[in-house]
Amino acid sequence: MPELSRFYGIVIKMYYDDHNPPHFHAEYGSEQMVVDANTLAVIRGRLSPRAMGLVMEWAALHQDGLLRAWQQATNMEPLDRIAPLS
């Protein structure tokens, strides 16, 4: 699964040719969460409150990039990296 971004030990990934709705995967240690890229609602899983807050802050800042990456993944194109949260 291609990595879109990495910050504070959190890894953001997206699968190629994945099912709808557009979404991304966030991993922090052994914790995993899947987030809808349109609404930023958690689809499944969970992260610690601090990690979840960082992911949601990052996603709100980069929602357009996430949706662009979804289109790239759907079209089996290389995914653009998205800047980490700093």
C-alpha positions, 0 to 999 in steps of 0.5 A: 500500500503506497505511503502518502505521508508520515509524521510523528510516528503516524503513517498515512497510506492508500490502496490502489483500486480500492472500494468506495467511499474515498478513504485513507488508512492511518497507522500508529504503532499497532493501531489502525484507522480508516477515514473517509476522505470526503467527510473525514469521518472514521469508517473503522478502527481507532487511534489513541486520542492524541494520534487521532487528533493529529491525523484529523488536523492533517487531513483537514489541511490536506483534504484536496490532496487526499481526494486527488490521491484517491483519483490517482489510485483509482486510475492506477497512477503513482500517488503524489506524496502529501506534506507531513504535519509540522 
